[in-house]
Amino acid sequence: MNLSSGYIKTISTKVYKKFPELKGISPSVSKQSVPTTKTSSKSIQDYRYLLTYKGVAAMPGGHTMNRIVRVVANHKGRVIKMALSK
C-alpha cells in the first residue's frame, strides 16, 4: 500500500503554507513500518510515510541556505510530525 497522490497533495499544501519558499517542490516519499505493541493486533500492519522536501531559501545579503523539511504522515495522510532542518 502506497500513499495516494491525493494525500501527498494535501500534505504538500500544508508544507507550502508553512514554508512558502518550498512551493512547487515535489517530495521524495519513503515507507516506514510502525513497531507493533502488545495491545495492537499483529495481523494489521500500519505504515507511516516520510516525505522529504529539499529547497533553497534566500537570506539577507544575497546568501542562500538549504532547507529540508521532513514530514511524517500516517497511511491516511494525516500529518504526525513536521520538522525543519536549517
C-alpha positions, 0 to 999 in steps of 0.5 A: 500500500502506497500513499495516494497522490491525493494525500501527498497533495494535501500534505504538500499544501500544508508544507507550502503554507508553512514554508512558502519558499518550498512551493512547487517542490515535489517530495521524495516519499519513503515507507516506514513500518510502525513497531507493533505493541502488545495491545495492537493486533499483529495481523494489521500492519500500519505504515507511516510515510516520510516525505522529504522536501529539499529547497533553497531559501534566500537570506539577507545579503544575497546568501542562500541556505538549504532547507529540508523539511521532513514530514511524517504522515500516517497511511491516511495522510494525516500529518504526525510530525513536521520538522525543519532542518536549517 
